[in-house]
Every structure is written in C-alpha cells, then in structure tokens.
Amino acid sequence: MIARLLRYAGLAVAGLLALAVIAALIVGNRLYASLPQTRGTMDAPGLQNTAHIVRDSWGIPHIFADRDRDAFYALGVAHAQDRLWQMEITRRALRGRVAEVLGEPGVSSDIFFRTMGLGPAADIAAENLPADIRAALEAYAAGVNAVIDAPGFVAPPEFQILMMQPEPWTPADTVVVYKAIALDLFGNAFEEPRRAALEARLGAERTLEFIGRYPDDAPRSLSMADLGLEETAATPETETPTQGPEDNGRDGSNNWVLSGSRTVSGLPILANDPHLGLRAPAIWYLARITSPDGSAVGATLPGTPFVTLGRNDNIAWGFTNTGPDVGDLHAVTEADVTGSREEIIAVRFGDDITITRRETATGPVLDPEHFPAYTVPEGADFFALQWMLDEPDDATTGVGMHILAGEDWQDFVDAVRNFVAPQQNMVFAARDGDIGFYAPARIPVRDADGNWVSTIPFEDLPHTRNPERGFIATANNKIVPDGYPHYLTGDWYGVNRIRRIYEGIESTDRHDLDSMAALQVDTVSVMARQVLPVLMTAEPASEAGREALAMLAGWDADMAVDRPEPLIYAAWMRSLSRAVYADDLGDLFDRWYADRRVFMTDVLTGDLGAWCDDSTTEAVETCLDLLGPALDDAMEQTMADHGADMPAWRWGDAHYARHAHTPFSDFPVLSDWFTIETPIPGDGSTVNVAHFSYRTPGYEAFHGASYRALYDMADPDASRFMITTGQSGNVMSRHYDDLAPLWGRGEYVEIPTGWTMYAVPEGMSVLELQPGSQ
C-alpha cells in the first residue's frame, strides 16, 4: 500500500515537474519571440521607397534610405524593435500615466507630471510644428507603429509580464520627450525652498561657503576677448558667486574641441560625454543614417527621430548642460490662479485619484497636498512656477534636423538660433577647420526685484569662433568671464573636471584620438591631489587607520578600479564630511549630506577651516583634531564590509555602476534579471565621472558618462563611440548588456560610414523595409 502511494506520489511530482518544464518552455519561447526581425523583408506601410536597416555585430543599425523622410521612418522601426518598452514607460511617465500599469508605486510620479502639464503642452506644440518637422515626426511615428502593428508582433518581456500592450506612437509623444529634457535641466527652482531653509539655519554668508564658492583660479570656458567684449565690462549685480550644489551627482557633462593648431592631423577633434543617470537600457541608442544628402552618425534618443549628438559628413557637435536659472518659485494666493482643471489618475489594482491642476499667469501651481516639502509662507496659499516650458516653442524640436543638414559654422548657428530650452554648451567642429561654441536658449533678464522683463538677445548669448588659444572646453563649470554683462546662473559646478581637462589639453602641443580618449576616461582626482597633503597629517589611533595612512602615502590620486587606495580615500572623506558639518546643519544634515567637493577643499586647504570646530562643544576643534578619528571610523566600517586584508581591497568591488531598469530593478527576483552592474573607476570629481551617494550605504554609482564620443574631422570614420549597456532594451537579447564591460573599461567602438548598401561588410544582418499599403 505504502509502495503504491509512493509510486503515485512520484508520478504526481513527475507530472508537476513536467508541467513546470513545459510552462517554462512556453514562457521562454514567448519571450524569445519578442526579439526583433533583423533579416529578410518587412512590410512598412507608409514608407515611400525601399529602405534598409543593416545591423553590425553590436546591434548598431546603419540605415539607408532614398529620402530623409524614409530614413526617419526606418529609425522609428529600429527604435521600436530595440527600445519599445523604454519608449512606452518614458511616454507614460511624462504624461502621468504610470499608475495605470504599475498601480500605487506610480502615483507620486503621475501627480508630479500631471502638475507640470508636459503632456498637454506637447500636444499643443505638436499641432503648431513647421511642416517639415511635423512630416519628420509623422514618418518616425509611422515606423514605430509599423512594428507594433506587424502581423505576429510579440511585445517585449515587460509588456508580457505586466500583461499590457503598447499604444500607437504619435508626433506629440516625441515632443513630450523634448519637453522632459527641458524640465530636467531647466534650473534650480525646485531647490529654492531647500536653500532657504539652509540659509535660515546658517545665515547668508555661511550658506554661500557651504554651497561652494566658484574658485577664482578655476577656468572660465570663454574670455572677454572670445566674446568680443571689453575687459572693463561690469559684473552684473545679480551674479551670485556660488559653485552650486554638488549633492549626489547633478546632471553634468564634458565636452571640448581642439582646433587643427593643437592636433597631429591639423584638423579639429571634438570630444563629448554627457553625464546622466545610469539606466537599463542605456539612455542613448547609437545609429548611422545615410540618405542621398549624406550620413549622420552618433547618439539618438529613443522616441525621437534625429541624431542628437554626433557628426555628419562635414561637422560634429557635442553638448553639456549650462544649468541656467530659468525657473523661479513664487508664493501666490488663490486669487492668482488663472485656471484649473481636474485630472483623473487611473490606478491599477486600486481606486482612481482625482487631483486639481491649477495654473497662474507664469506657470503651474504646486499643491501643498502633493508637494508637502514646499512650505508656503504666511499669507500665501501655494507656490507657483515661473519657467520657459510654457513659452510658445515650435523650433526646439526641429533643431536636431536642422543641425543634421549643416555644412559649416554659419549653418550650425542658424540651426540653433531659435532654440528655447534647455540651454546647452554646444561645441562645434568642421572639416573646413573651424571650431566654435554657442550656448543658445531663451534666458530671462530680471529687473532689480527679480521680475522677468525680457530675454537675452541671441547675439549676446555666450559664443565664440576659433579662439586664439586653439580649444574650447566645458564641464558645467563657469562658462563666462566675471565681466559678462548678463546673469545666467550662480550654480556653476564641475570645477575639478574642468581643471583636469585643461591640464590634459595643455599638457602637450598636439593631440590625436588616443590622447583625447585617455583624457576622456581619465580617473585622476584633482580634489584628492589637493587635499592629500593635509590628510596625511592625520594621527589615527587605530592600527587600521595607521595602515591606511601608510598606503595613501604613495598614492597618485588615481581612482583606479583595481586599487585599494580609492576606497580608503572615499570612505575617509565620507566620514570626515560628517564630522565637519553635521553639527552645523542639525536636522538638515541628512538632506545636505553629500560629496561637497569645493566646500571640503576650502575647509581643508583654504580659508574655511573654522568649520572643523564642533559647535556642540565648548572646546575649539581644528581640522587636525577631526582627521584621525574620521579615518579610524572609516576603516572600522570598511573592514566590516570588505574584510581586514586592506591591500586586497579593490575600488571596483565596492564602486560599480548599477544600471537600474524601470520598473523591474525594484522587483524581487526580476531585479537580478533586468539590472546590469559593472565595476567602474573614478568618482564625482574625475573626468570619467561616476557619482555615488553619501546618503546610502556603499559606493554604488548611479550617475556617469551616458555616452562617449570622439570625432576626428581629419578621418571621420575613425571617430569613436560608446554607450553604457547595449543597443537592445530586450533582456532576452545578447545586445542587452554586451557594451557594458567595454564602457566600464573605457573602450570604444567605431561606426564607419564609408561603405554602402552595395558593399555591406561581412557578418552584418540586413533587413529590407518594403513600402506597404497605408
């Protein structure tokens, strides 16, 4: 009897296992079926002539089309094939529709973006686009929708897991992506209440010290001569000489351009690496687009049809964020509200939420119910934004297309002339030998009371062409000289990066791509070099502290991935920062605890040593009093996390890039599958930037070089490119993470444009798009 029962039980278990295996095979087959078609032919309704998508071994598409419109269509196909979930969740986030698919976790994001009103603003802007830009966006949307509507289409894994289908793409969805970039980089308005609370605690003077004063000896990207201005021009009274918050990785970037006088080839080289949050998949998507007008190659933004950062056959361009102050918060009353409407937020697995979106003449209202951090002063009911995002803007969306057609400096200037937001430091290089810089946007001019009265004329915005020194470089540092007559912002940062970039450029008379690559991935910390002589005076009490100090004695300040010294230094500075200013900030400390590099450099090597005194004691402490205990504390914690064998520590074991997936990096089990992790060198101060947070345990990097490119105008096909993860956003693809190790090691790939559809290199996959019925 027992034997029979065991036999039946065994059969039952075997049956369940078989069913589980079958189910896994069905699910796996379904997931793999979501991988894109990359060979053969595909019907393309709305395409005018046959086009081709040729993918190389990294999954980078080379698009060939007989006309620009078909090229934009084909890029829409490629984006939809490789990045459809990224496009869908981005669109939903920006329109405040995440809770529809994720439920309660998406509500706060939806409230924010419904309040900002990007979706309706994009819908209006899309209806008023110039005809050529509208046609480009319609062609791109048609390409995206051709993939979604194709017979037998299987959605990427995220759609299957969440049991949903993608919606058709529209031109307005592309516009909302551009609006979101402007919102992300539009200025410091959201920081104003936080800054006010800090000033109430510390006073105005000490707040400026803590925020960080832009150093007198730090580079300004442009001189008065570059701007064609007299050296005697007065400094604008509204200029605040502050260095801006560096807390936990502000959006930043590097770019520079060398004239032929500074290159081996005698023609310009341009470098660009925008620093953004690290995501899986990568923010950018590499592509080449070739039509009868020529080729464009570089970084595209899924959801948009143009090469955003890159080169064509004649010119190259690269951006960094200027960080202008183009947003203010104003305390207003109910009487200032000019309009309102109800917004219904659908919540999956829950009840719908209704919010009231109010507007004033200057911008949206931040409802205290949903923005509790913004404490409204007595006598007011709300805070309201004033910004440029509500300004009529039918030009910014088309700047990318106009740059693509550029052949020289004047074409470039004409392309960016009507750019609205966000202001970018745009460097330029041309095969005719020209280099240049422009920072276009609509920047407010304020009167003595802070009221917006006009905007800076385009011709007065920072720009230069062929400066005498032979190069232009920016790293979110102060781009204008102290005598520049207009106020742009007080939030200049990137001080350590721009110092190292200038040092690298000026270290030799002539550069080539190899030397520029070495500078772009450089991980020597200028800050560490500055403060190490002071740190080495420490008197630690523990054996571990003394061992750590001895190891730092021979360190060259290189935040290398395979060395223990960067971990010792990072842990020490984190501990020392707490010791320096936790007592001064009190209950504000957690909100401001960060890698405050300019401030800490001034404390340790400048005139701010008084901050080392502990305000909670009667004794007067010096920085020397803090150094040893901070090192002891740091080593105790680091040994608990990484073991007692200090020489065996490796920075890369603690400091790795975490490319988080939205939303599955926050889901148990799925997180390990969708999240990409890569050991990386550097920190927040290095040219090869890799920010980590002081407010969370460990040294996980969440912000870094989202794209690297080097453009050689003497040999454009030798130009080099890299993104953070891989070309595909489909976790089932080998291209989901195949570029991540190369990116982490500072390597590049090439995307040559010298071959045509008549001579496709061996090993590439060719997909032919055939015009179909509308």
N, C-alpha and C positions, 0 to 999 in steps of 0.2 A: 504493500500500500504506500509506504513512505517512498520507495523507489519510484513508483508510478507518479506520485505527486512531484517528486524532484524532477522527473523526466518532463512532466507537463510544465513545471515552473521554468525549466531550462528552455523548453520550446517557446514559452511566452517571452522570456527575456531575449532569446534569439530573434523572435519576431519583432519585438520592440526595437532592438538594435538595427534590424534590417530596415524597419520603417524609418528610423532616425537617419540611417545612411542614405536611404532613398530621398528623404526630405532634404538632407544636406546637399545631395547631388542636384536635386531640382532647384533649390535656392541658389546653389553655386552656379549652375548653368544659367539661371535667370540673371544673376549679377554679371556674369561674364558676357551675356548677350547685350549688356548695356555699353560695351566697348564700341567705339565708332568704326564705321566703314572707312578704310583708308586706301582701298584699292578698287579698281573696276570703275563702274559708272554709277552716277546718281542723278535721278531726275531733280531738276531745280526750277520749279515754277517761278516765273517772274524774271529769270535770268535772260539777258538779251542775246548773248553769244556764248559759245562753249568756253568754259574756264577750267583751270586745273589747280589742284592742291597737291603739291609734292612734299612729302614729309621726309626729313632726314633721320639719322639714327637716334637723335634726341627727341624726335617728335616735333621739330620746328617746321612749320609749314612755309613753303615757298609758293606763293600764289601768282599764277599767270592769268591775265585777263586781257581782252582786246580793248577794254574801255574801263575808266575809273569806276563807274557805277557797278560793273560786274566784279571788279576787284573788292569793293566794299561788301558786296553780296557774298563773295567767297570767304572773306574774313568772318562774316556772320556765321557761315557754315562751320568754319574751323572753331570759332569760339564756342558755338553751341555743342559741337561734338566733344570738346575737351573741357569746357568750363561751365556747363549749363547750370549745375547746382549753385556754383559761386554767383552766377548772374541772377538766378532766381532769389536766393536768400538776400543778396545785396539789394535788389529791387524791392523786395518785401520790407526789409529793414528801413529803407529810405522813405517808403510810403507808409510806414507804420502798420504793417500787416504781418508781423512775425507771430503774434499770438494766435493767429488763425491756424498755424501749423504746429507751434510748439506749446501752446497753452500759456499758463501763468508765467513761466520764465520770460516770455516775450513782451509782457505788458508794459514794463517800465520803458523799454526801448520804443515801443509803439507810442506811448504817451509823449515821449520826447520829440520824436519825428513828426507826429501829428501837430504838436505845438509849433514846431519850426515851419511846417507848411511847405516842405520841399516838393511834395507830390503835386499839389495844385499849381504851385509856381512853375514847375516843369511843364505841366500840361498847357499852361498859357504860353510859355516861351516857345514850346514846340509848334504851336499854331502860327507863330509870327516869325519863324525862321526864314532867311532868304531862300529862294527857290533851289539853288544849287546845294545848300547844306541840307535842306529838307529832303531832296532827292537822295543824297548820300545816306541819310539816316533811314529812309524808307527802304533802300536797297539792302542795307545791313540787316534791318529787321526782317525783311523777306528771306534772307539767307538763314537767319536763326530759325524762323518758323518753318522753313523747308525741312530742317532736321526734325523738329517736333512733329510735323505733320506727315513725315515719310511713312509709308506702309511698313508695318512690323517694328516701328520705333519702340525701343525699350529704354525707359528713363534710367539715369544713373542711380547707384545704390541708395543715395539719400532719399530720393523720391520713393523708392520701393520700401525702405524701412519706415518712412513716415506715412506711407500709403496716400500719396498725393501725386498730382500730375502738374507739369509746368504749364503756365499760361502763355498765350501768344506774346511775343515781344513787340513793343511799339517805339516809334521815334521819341516819344515823351519819356520812355524808360531810359533811353540814352541820355537825354537832357538831365534827368534827375541824378544820374551818376556824376555829371559835371557839377551840378549844384552841390552835391555832397562834398566834393573835393573843396569847393569854396568854403563851405561851412566848417570843414575840418581844419582848415588853415587860415580862417578869417581873422584871428586876433585873440586878444586876451579878455574879452568882455565877461566870459563866464568865470574868470579868475578875480574879477574886481571885488566881490564881497569877501572872498577869502583873503585877498590882500588887505582890505580894510580892517578885517579882524586882526590881522598880524600887526598892522600899524597901530591899532588901538592898544595892543599889548606892548609893543616895543618902542613906539614913537617913530616919527618920520625918519630921523637920521639913522637909527639903528636898523630900521626896516630896509633902507637902501643898502646898508652894509651887508645885511643878511641875504637879501635878494641877489646881491652881487654887482659891484660897480664895474662897468666895462673898462678894462685896464688902459691907461694912457699909452702904453707901449705895444698894445695888441694891434695887429694890422687892420686898416680900413681898406676895403677892396678897391675903392676909387679915390683918387686925389682930386683936389680942386682943379688941377690942370686937366685931368681926364674929363671933368665936367664942363670945362671951358669957363670956369668961374675964377674970380679974383681971390687971392688968398685972404684978403681983408674982409670978406663977407662975414656978416654977423651970425653967430649961433642962434638958432630960433629959441625964443624964450620958453616954448612949451617942451623943449627937449629935456628928457629926464635921463641922466647918465647912469642907467642901470643895466645890468647884464642879463636880466631876465631869468625866470625860474628854470632851473635845470633838473627839476624833480622827476626822477624816474623816466627820463627819456622823452623829451619833447620831439615832435616831428622835426627832423633835420635832414641835411643832405650835404654833399660836397660836389663842387664842380670847379673845373679850371680849364683854361685854354691857353696854349702856348703858340706864339707866332713862329714863323719859319726861322727867325733870328735865334731861337732857342731850341731848335730841333736839328737832329742829324740830317734829316731829309731836306730841310729848307722850306717845308710846308707845315701848316699847323697840325697840332694834335689836341684833341678835346677829350676830357675825362668827366664822367658823371656817375655818381652813385647816390640816389635818393634814399634816405633813411626813413623807414615806416615800420609799423607793427608787423611782426612776423606771423604769417598765416599759412595754413594748408588748405587749398593750394596757394601758390605764390600770388601776390597781388598782380604782377605783370605777366604777360604772355608774349614770348618772342615770335616775330613773324617777319617775313620778307614779302613785299607786294610789288609785282612788276606788271606794268602796262606799257603801251606804246610811248607814254610820256617819260618812262624811266623806272627806276627801282627806289623803294624806300624800305629801310630795314631798321629794326630796333624793338622797343618795348611798346606793346599795345595794352590797352586796358579792357578786359572783357566787359562787354556791354557797350563799347564804343567802336567806331569803325576806322579810326585813324592811328597812325604810328605817333604816339605821344612823345616819346623820347627816342631820338635816333638820327639817322642820316638819310639823304637821298644821294643822287649821283654827283651833286655839286656842293652841298652844305651839310653841316652837322650842328646839332643844338642839344643843350642839356639844361635842366632846371634845378634850382634849390629854392626852398621857401624863404621869402623875405621876412615873413612874420609881421606884417604891418598892423597898426592899430586901426582897424576899420570896423570896430564894433564897440558899442557902449551900452551900459545898462542904466536906465533912468527909472527912478521911483515915480510912479504915476498913481492917479486915483481912478475910480470908476468913471468919472466924468471925462477922462482922456481916452476912453475906449471908443473907437470909431466903428467897430463892427464885431459880431460874434456869430458863431455857428456851432451846432452840436456835432461831435464826432463820435461815432459808434465803433468801438473796438471789439471785434469778434474774438472770443477766447475759446480755443479748442478745449474740450473737457470741462468747461466752466461757463459761467454766466457772462454775457456781453457787458462791456463797460461803456458808459457814456461820459464824455468829457466836454467841456465848453472851451472852444478855442476863441480867445479874444485877440483883437488887433488894435493897435494905436496908429497914429499917422506915421510913426517911424518903424514899426515892426511888431512882432508878436509879443504877447504878454506871457510871463512865466507865472502860472497859477501857483500860489503858495501851497495849495493842497498837494500838488505833484512835484514842486520844487522847494521842499522844506529847508534846504541848505541856504536859500536866499532870503534871509530875514529882512522883511520890509520895514523901513524906518517909520517912526510915528508920524501920522498924518498922511501916509500913503497906503494904497491897497495892494499894489503889485509892483513888480519890476517889469519893464518893457525893454526889448532890444531895439537898438538902432544899428543898422547894418546895410551892406550893399546887396544882399541877396534878393531884396525886393525891387531893386532897380531894374528898369527895362534892359534886357540883355539878350540881344539876338546875334551877338558877334562871338562871344567866348566859345560856344560850341563849335564854330567853324574855324577857329584859329588853327587847329591841327591840320585841316585840309589845305588851308592857305600856305602854311609852312611847307607842306609836302611839295608844293609846286615851286618853291623858292629856288633861285639860282645864285643870288648874291645878297649882300648886306641890305640893300635897299628893299629887295623883295621881303626879306625877313622883317625889317622894320614895318613895312606896310602890312604884313600879316598880323603883327601883334598890336597894331595901333589902337584897335577898338576893344582890346582885351579888358574885361571887367574885374574878374576875381577867379582865384586868389592871386595876389601879387607874387610873382616868381622872379628870382635872379636868373635870367636867361643868358647863357654864354653861347657864342656863335663862332663857327669856323667855316671857311670856304676854300675850295680848291684854287681859287684865284689868289690866295694868300691872306685875305682879310681875316681878322678876328674882331670880335666885338662883344658888347654886353648891353642888355636892356632889362629894366625892371618895370614892365607895364602893368597897369591896373588903374581903377578909379580909387584914389586915395583922398579922404576928406581933408579939407582945410577948415580948421576950427578958429573961432574968434576967442577973445580973452576969457569968455565964460564957458568955453567948450562947445559952443553951438556949431553945427556943421553949416558952413556958409558957401562952400564951393568945393571943387576938386582940383588937385594939382594938374596943370596942363601936361599933356603927353610929352611935349618937348622939354619940360622941366623935370620929368622923372629921371632917376639915375640912369645914365647910359654913357657909353664911350665906344670908340672905334680905334683899333690899332694904337694902344697906348705905348709910349716910348719905352717902358720897361720890358715890353715883349710878352707880358702874360696878364691874365685876369683870373682871380681865384675867389671863391666864396665858400663859406661853410656855416651859414646862418650867423655869421659874425656881423659886425657893423660894416655895412657896405659903403656908407657915405662918409666923407670927412666931417670934422666937427663944425665946419663953416657952412655946410649945406643948408640952404635957406628954408627948407620945408621939414615939418615933423613927419616922420614915417612911423617910428615906434621907439619905445625905450627898452623893448625886450630883445636885445641882441645877445646871442649866445654862440656856442661853437668856438670859444676862444682858443682852447687847446688844439683843436683840429686845424684851425686856420694858421696858427703858429707853426705847426709841424708841416703843413702843406707849403707854406712859404719857405721854410727851411729846406724841404726836399727839392723844390723847384730851383732855389738859388744855390744849391749845393754843387751844381755843375753848369757849364755853359751851354751844353747841348744834350737834349734828351731824345730817347726813342721810346717805342711802345713798352719795352722791357722795364726801363727805368720808371715810366709812368705807372705800369702795373705794380711795381714794387712799392711805389708811394700810395697807390690806391688801397693796397691791402696791408699797409704799414701798421704795426701794433705797438710802437714805442709811445709810452705815455709821457707827454711833456709835463703834465702835472706831477707824476711820480718823480721825474728828474728834478723838479723844483723843490719838492718837499722832502726828498730823501735825506739831504744833509741835516735837516732838523730832526727828522725821525730817528736818525742814527745816534742822536744824543740821549735817547731814552735809557732809562735804568730799570729794566724789568726785574721783578723779584723772583719769578719762576724760572726753572731750568728750561722749560719750553720757550719762554719768552726770550731768554738769552740765546738759545739755539736759533730761533727765528731771526733774531737781530744779526747773528753771525752770518746767516745765509743771505740776508739782504745786503751785506757789506760789499759783495762783488756783483750785485745785480745791475744790469744795464737798462732797467726800466722797460724792458720789452715784455708786454703782456702775452707771452707765447703760450700756446696751448699745451706744450709738453714740459712745462717748468713749474716748480712749486712756489717760486717767489711771488708770482702774481696773486696766488691765493692768500699767501701771508699778508701781502700789502692790502688787498681788498678787504680782508677780514679786519685788519688793524684800522683802516680808515673808517670802516663802518662803525666799529666800537668807539673810535676817537670822536667821530661826529656826534654820537650820542652824548659823550662826556662833555663836549664843548657847548652844545646849545640846548640840551633837554631841559636844563634848569631855567633857562631864559624863556622858553616857549610854554612851559607848563602843559596845560591841557590841549594846546595847539600843536604839541610836538608831533604826534602821530601823523597829522595832516601835512607836515612840512619836513618830515624825516626823509632825507634823500641824499644822493651823491652831489653835494653842493660844492662843486669844484673850485669856482672862483673865490667863493667865501672862505673855504678851508685853506686855500693857498694864501689868501690875505691874512688869515689868522696865524698860520704857521711861519710865513716868510715876510709878511707885510706889517701894516700898522694896526691890525685888529687883534693883537694878542690879548687884550683885556677880556675878550670873550671867554678865555680859558678859566677865568675866575668863576667859582661856583657861587651863584647868588644866594644859595640857601645856607651858606656857612658864613661865620664871622671872619674866618681866615681868608687871606688873599692868595688864591692859587694861580700858578703860572702854567704855561703850556708844558713845560718840562715836568711839572707835577702830574700831568694827565697822561703823558706818553707811555710810561712804563706800565701803569695799571691797565691802560687800554689794550696794550699788546698782550699782557698776561691774560686778560679776559678773552681777547680774540682767539688766542691759541688754545685756551681751555675748550672753548666751544668748537673750534675747528678740529681739534683732536678727537672730540666726542663724535663728530660727524665723519671724519676721514681717517681715523686711526693715529697711532702715536709715531709712526715712521714718517717723519716730516720730509726727508729727502725723496720719499716715494710719492708725495702728493703731486698731482697734475692739475693745472688750471682747467684743462678741458674736461676733467672728470666732474668738476663742480660747475663749470661755466659752459653751458650748452644752449644752443638755440632751440627753443620749443616753438615749433610751427603749429599753432593751435587750429583745429578745424571747427568751423561753426556749423552745427552746434555740438558735434559728437565728441569733441575733446572734453566736454563736461559730463559725458555719459559713461558710467561704469561699463567695462567690457569693450564697448565701442571705442573708447579713448585710445587704447593701445593699438587699435587697428588704424585709426584715422590720423593720429597725431604723429608728427615727424620730429625727431630730435637729432641734433648734430653738434658735436663738440666744436667750439669756436674760440679763437683768441680774442684779444682786445678787451676794451671796456668802454665806458661812456666818454672817455677823454681821447681815445685814439682815432686816427683817420679811418681805420677799419673799425667802425663803431659797433659796440654790442652792449647795449644798456641792460643792467639788471636792477631790480628794485631793492631798496633798503627796507621796505615795509613788509616784505615777505621773506620767509626763511630761504636760505640757499642763494645761488647766483645764476639762476636760470635767466637767460637772455630772451627778451620778448620784443626787442626793437633793434633793427640793424639795417645793413645795406640791402634794400629790397631788390636792387638791380645794380649791376656794374657794367660800365661800357667804356671803351677806349676807341676813339675814332681817329684814324690816320688819314689825313687828307692827301698824303702822297701815295698811299696804297690803300684805298678804302676797303678792299676785300680782306685786308689783313686786320681790320678792326675786330675787337674782342668784346664778348658779351657774356653775361651770366645772370640768372635769377635764382631764387632761394631754394626751391623744392624740385619742381619738374614742370613740364608743359601740361600734363594732364591733371584734371581735378577728379578723375575717376580712380578710386582707391584700388580697383582691380587692374589698373594699367601699370606696366613697368615704368612708365614715364611719370608716375605719381610722385616719386621721390628720387629719381636717378640723378638729378643735378645737385641734390642737397650735399653730398660729400664733396663734390667739386667746389661748390660755393663755400663750404666751410674751410676748405684748404686754400682758398684764394685763387682758384684756377678759372679759366675762361674757355669758351667755345667760339668758333668763327662761323659767320653766316655769309659766305661769299655770294655775290650777285653776278659773277662773270659767266655763269652758264645759263642756258636757255632750255625751253621745253624740247628743243631739237637735239639736245645733248645732255640728258639727265644723268648725273653721276650714278654709278653702280650702287645698288643696295637701297635706293630710295623707293618709297611707295608712292604710287601715282593714283589719284582719284580724279576722274573726269566728271565735271558738272555739266549736264546737258540741259539746255533750255526745255522747260516743260510748259504745259498749259497753265494759264493763270488760275 
